[in-house]
Amino acid sequence: MKDLLGIKELQIKETPGKIIRAFRRNFNLTLEDIEKLTGIPVSNLSAIEHNKIDLGLSRSIRIAAVFGVHPSLILFPDGYDRQNNPAITKIRKSAASLIERKIKQIA
């Protein structure tokens, strides 16, 4: 992507951890505050913010409730684009092949 001057823009990948940290700081909340509200231990919250562990659906729902946003905003900050992910494409093709073989076994 280029800006008006023709200079290539930097593509910054947002992560759930970066989004949570930004929300938390914007609302002037500590990790301890989030722990009290969600029941998620500070150690896990810190690891999530530093992208060391996956957020997961249950935790994303609780954290999103703190900030009054939909969990998808935290889980998929850059949107969900499954078309360009080689690992997902490989899984999809392998699953289709396996399912096709299973259907033939039944028939």
RODO-2510 file (C-alpha; in nm, 4 decimals, decimal comma):
residues 107
     n   res          X          Y          Z
     1     m     0,0000     0,0000     0,0000
     2     k     0,1317     0,3483    -0,0879
     3     d     0,0512     0,6840     0,0611
     4     l    -0,0091     1,0045    -0,1370
     5     l     0,3639     1,0675    -0,1751
     6     g     0,4210     0,7231    -0,3254
     7     i     0,6124     0,6008    -0,0213
     8     k     0,5357     0,2493     0,0880
     9     e     0,3541     0,2398     0,4234
    10     l     0,4652     0,0131     0,7022
    11     q     0,2299    -0,2765     0,7634
    12     i     0,1931    -0,3122     1,1399
    13     k     0,0276    -0,6324     1,2560
    14     e    -0,1968    -0,5828     1,5519
    15     t    -0,2311    -0,8688     1,7953
    16     p    -0,4932    -0,9417     2,0609
    17     g    -0,2307    -0,8630     2,3251
    18     k    -0,1524    -0,5217     2,1749
    19     i    -0,5229    -0,4398     2,1537
    20     i    -0,5874    -0,5397     2,5148
    21     r    -0,2904    -0,3384     2,6386
    22     a    -0,4051    -0,0342     2,4386
    23     f    -0,7593    -0,0568     2,5789
    24     r    -0,6313    -0,1137     2,9316
    25     r    -0,3995     0,1863     2,9183
    26     n    -0,6651     0,4011     2,7518
    27     f    -0,9019     0,3313     3,0416
    28     n    -0,6178     0,3697     3,2955
    29     l    -0,6690     0,0162     3,4271
    30     t    -0,4019    -0,2057     3,5786
    31     l    -0,3609    -0,5759     3,5231
    32     e    -0,4822    -0,6177     3,8807
    33     d    -0,8005    -0,4250     3,7928
    34     i    -0,8636    -0,6565     3,4979
    35     e    -0,7985    -0,9600     3,7185
    36     k    -1,0558    -0,8408     3,9733
    37     l    -1,3148    -0,7838     3,7026
    38     t    -1,2582    -1,1018     3,4998
    39     g    -1,1028    -1,3539     3,7343
    40     i    -0,8146    -1,4033     3,4902
    41     p    -0,4848    -1,4124     3,6830
    42     v    -0,2418    -1,1233     3,6339
    43     s     0,0253    -1,3672     3,5151
    44     n    -0,2035    -1,4849     3,2336
    45     l    -0,3073    -1,1312     3,1440
    46     s     0,0558    -1,0264     3,1212
    47     a     0,1411    -1,3278     2,9056
    48     i    -0,1556    -1,2464     2,6783
    49     e    -0,0453    -0,8836     2,6437
    50     h     0,3048    -1,0016     2,5521
    51     n     0,1652    -1,2570     2,3024
    52     k     0,3174    -1,5489     2,4927
    53     i    -0,0106    -1,7399     2,5310
    54     d    -0,3247    -1,7516     2,3201
    55     l    -0,6154    -1,5439     2,4364
    56     g    -0,8905    -1,8000     2,3702
    57     l    -1,2632    -1,7448     2,3356
    58     s    -1,3628    -1,7552     2,7030
    59     r    -1,1006    -1,5032     2,8102
    60     s    -1,1696    -1,2781     2,5118
    61     i    -1,5385    -1,2616     2,6056
    62     r    -1,4587    -1,1623     2,9647
    63     i    -1,1957    -0,9057     2,8673
    64     a    -1,4158    -0,7569     2,5942
    65     a    -1,6931    -0,7125     2,8529
    66     v    -1,4599    -0,4958     3,0613
    67     f    -1,4076    -0,2587     2,7695
    68     g    -1,7632    -0,2782     2,6359
    69     v    -1,6605    -0,4135     2,2957
    70     h    -1,7387    -0,7250     2,0938
    71     p    -1,4864    -1,0090     2,1483
    72     s    -1,4115    -1,0250     1,7754
    73     l    -1,2528    -0,6798     1,7994
    74     i    -0,9957    -0,8291     2,0364
    75     l    -0,9636    -1,1754     1,8790
    76     f    -0,9368    -1,0496     1,5203
    77     p    -0,8019    -0,6927     1,5377
    78     d    -0,6976    -0,6994     1,1711
    79     g    -1,0114    -0,8823     1,0628
    80     y    -1,0305    -1,2500     0,9829
    81     d    -0,8701    -1,3274     0,6485
    82     r    -0,8492    -1,7012     0,6124
    83     q    -0,7899    -1,6931     0,2387
    84     n    -0,4232    -1,5927     0,2540
    85     n    -0,3108    -1,8232     0,5329
    86     p    -0,1120    -2,1172     0,3891
    87     a    -0,1539    -2,3303     0,7031
    88     i    -0,5326    -2,2892     0,6971
    89     t    -0,5424    -2,3590     0,3228
    90     k    -0,3471    -2,6823     0,3779
    91     i    -0,5845    -2,7889     0,6593
    92     r    -0,8876    -2,7093     0,4439
    93     k    -0,7561    -2,9179     0,1498
    94     s    -0,6534    -3,2111     0,3715
    95     a    -0,9906    -3,2077     0,5482
    96     a    -1,1803    -3,2021     0,2181
    97     s    -0,9776    -3,4999     0,0954
    98     l    -1,0328    -3,6937     0,4195
    99     i    -1,4056    -3,6236     0,4220
   100     e    -1,4336    -3,7310     0,0594
   101     r    -1,2615    -4,0636     0,1405
   102     k    -1,4886    -4,1155     0,4434
   103     i    -1,7986    -4,0536     0,2329
   104     k    -1,6791    -4,3084    -0,0251
   105     q    -1,6291    -4,5653     0,2531
   106     i    -1,9872    -4,5201     0,3663
   107     a    -2,1341    -4,5435     0,0157
***
